[in-house]
């Protein structure tokens, strides 16, 4: 996985590079600015002027380097300083003076009157570089600086340095007005606010600039988050073997799909097969409408699922389960069975009154809440908005409370393994609007269940399942747009897994 760091972790990496490795801060800033300059040069097509809007801190220092190096390439680049000159200190001040000694122009926009004089030039730039605050932003942008942000956002192409100004580097939340970048060049390592929701939507394309921090420094820094990569998923997925048969690939049981909600159970049952399980059984309350596609077996249950669970490799419970007395009892039986299990939807709602029951499960448990379900599990006063305000913190809190593998669904789904004590969060980069349709969560639960049935470790099954589910959604979205439906996901998931297995 690609390391994903908080602002404090990034500062510690910078300090270690300067103090332990011996690379001066002035050199780190020069390297950072040159990395941003390369991105600006790639983005230009009209040979117009470039506006570099700088703040007083290190982010602004990077911007002064950008303006100087662009001028060395013959680009009409002007630095605009949105702070009093005497507020610029340290390495940033040194690079401001180097820019001016090299013949560069610095225009002041520290007051509304100064901004008014050049606002059209900034907004009309071919490229505007946002070097206001980066990870240094700790409070909402207000007043005059909000007007500066608005001016930046009117430019044709906006490239942010490190983190778009106004975006919380640790959560991705917009702290009031924020820059909406087309591209973000971040220094040394990905930041949480760039990799997770909602911040990733304000960053455009993100590239990591190597500023000289040794890989060994990052590896030993105790980073608590990572962005899942394709190579990770290939390692987690089971590989086809010449002697495979349906018995060796596991049997998944889906407990759900009650009358009136049959479709949810069917989607999960098919998805388990598409993920590679050898057998899949849909177990639900009986009735003439208890049917599924030919490849899925059905089992009518009226009282208990305990006996059925004894012959299964994995279980999925909750998709269209209902919340009656029988459903409540079945959730308890799944937790007691010792079978690797995925709990979704109604199963989570039934556990909301006492989520700690999950910690006593006899087997590995994966839970797949959306933000509303996560809030109910976290406590009666928690809201979905609070979960979304800091998704990594919510996933960690839920993992600690339940001791389960938590899959916090949503844009940039997060997986946190509550069976460990390290709080590590895996952030999933795949997915998109095509998954915003009824039933896609049922499919995800089935995919993870199908991987569990094949013997994949619970945390690996969760991370791999989320990745392939998201990539399948991207592919469907490219073809069907908003018309993609969850019933199409199964075949797309099988195709994604087959491709990854061949790589």
Buried (B, 14 or more C-beta within 10 A) or exposed (E): BBBBBBBEBBBBBBEBBBEEEEBEBBBBBBBBBBBBBBBBBEBBEEEBBBBBBBBBBBBBBBBBBBBBBBBEEEBBBBBBBBBEEEBBEEBBBBBBEBBBEEEBEBBBBBEEEBBEEBBEBBBBBBBBBBBBBBBBBEEBBEEBBBBBBBBBBBBBBBBBBBBBBBBBBBBBBBBBBBBBBBBBBBBBBBBBBBBBBBBBEBBBEBBBBEBBBBEEBBEEBEBBBBBBEBEBBBEBBBEEEEEBEEEEBBBBBBBBBBBEBBBBBBBBBBBBBBBBBBBBBBBBBEEEEBEBEEEBBBBEBEEEBBEBBEEBBBBBBBBBBBBEEBBBBBBEBBBBBEBBBBBBBBBBBBBBEEBEBBBEBEBBBBBBBBBBBBBBBBEEEBEBEBBBBBBBBBBBBBBBBBBBBBBBBBBBBBBBBBBEEEBBBBBBBBBBEBBEBEBBBBBBBBBBBBBBBBBBBBBBBBBBBBBBBBBBBBBBBEEEEEEBEBBBBBEBBBBBBEEBEEE
